[in-house]
């Protein structure tokens, strides 16, 4: 019961913070919301327990939106400026490409790691078999039976 109420309290605090940002920094909220749209979709879609993919997409997305937010603050921090910056295809493409890269990395990373680990273990097996054959020849032992593989 305590964990459920703590999660509810955390969700309530996140909503309060989001509302405060939307009210007090509307241009930043608009620009961030449009540039981080793929991350928001990822948060909703990711059903894993720790939401690791969504967290990675959000982190890469936030990194891709730092410069546009700084430019917005230097340009006067107005809603028309935020909408103009969000409609710039270069800015939008950069932020969304960073988020797509994070998603792709999360999807392909485990596969690539598995391939590398399999290649390394295969090379080690080959090296150990060659060493075993060398010892059998050196010591005059009968070769071991067929490999269980």
N, C-alpha and C positions, 0 to 999 in steps of 0.2 A: 504493500500500500504506500509506503514512504517513497519508493522509487517512482511510482506512477504520479504522485503529487509533485515530486521534484521535477519530472519531465514536463508536467503541465505548467509548473512555475517557470521553467526555462523557456518554454514555448511562449508563455505570456510575456516574459521579459524581451524575447526576440521581437515579438509583435510590437511592443511598446517602443523599442529602439528603432524599428523600421518606420513606425508612424512618426516618431520624432524627426528622423532624417527626412521623410517625405514632407513634413511640415516646415522644418527649419531650413532645409537645403534642397528645395524642390528641383532646381536645375541639375544638381549632382545626382539626385535620385532618378530623374528622367534619363540622363545620360548613362548612368550605371545600369539601370534596368534594361535599356535597349541594347547596350553592349554586352551585358551578361545574360541575355535571353537563353542561349544554349546551356549555360550553367544552371539556370533555373529549371529548364526542362530535364537536365541530368539529375538534379536533386529529386524531382518528382518520379522519374523513371527508375532510378537506381534502387533496387529492392534489397541489396546486400545489407548485412547487419551494421557495418561501420560506414557504409556509403563511401567506400574508398575511391571509386571512380568519380563520384560527384564531387568529393573534396578535391581531387586532383584537377578536375575540369574547372572548379571554382578558383583554385589557386592560380592556374595558368591564365584564366580569364581576368582575374584581378591584376595580374602582372601586365596583361595586355591593355588594361584600361588606365594605368597610372598616368601616362603622358596625356591622353585626352582630358582626364580630370584636372590635371595641372594647367593645361591650356585653357580649360573652361574657367578656372579660378582666376587666371591672369587676364582673360578676355572680358571680365565683368560679371560673371556668374549670373546670367539671365536665362530665362526659359527659351527665348528665340535662339540664343547662342547655343544652348544645349541641343536643341532640335536640329540646328544647322550642322553641328559637329556630329551628331548621331546619323545624319543623312549622308555624311561624307563616306563614299564607298571605301576609301583607303582605311579610314579609321575603323569602320565596321568590319571590313575584311580582316584587318590585323587582329582585332579582338576575337572574332569568331574563329579565325585560323588557329590562334593560340589554344582555344578551347577544343577545337577539333584535334589538334596535335596531342593534347593531354588525353583525350578519349582514345585515340589511336594507340598511344603509348601504353595505356592501361589494358587495352585489348590484345596488343601484339607482344607486350613485354613478357608475360608468362610463357608464351609460345617460343619466343626467341631464347629465353633462359633455358627452357626445357631442351631445345635443340642443341645449345652450346654444352649443357651438362651431359647430354647423351653422347655427343661427339667426344668430350673429354673422357668419359668413362670407357667408351669404345677404344680410344687410343691407349688408355691405361691397361685395359684387358689385353690388347695386342702386345704391348710392351712386356707385361707379366708372362704371357705365354711364350714369348721369345726368350725371356730369361729362364723360364722353366725348361725349355728345350735345350738351352745352352748348358744348364746344370745337369740335365739328364745325360747329355753327351760327354760332358767333362767328367762326371763321376761314374759313368758306365752303367747307369740305371736304365731299366726298361721304360719306354715311354708310358706315360699315364694313359688310362683308358680314354675313350672318347669324351669330349667335353659335354657337360650336361646341357649346354645351350643348343 
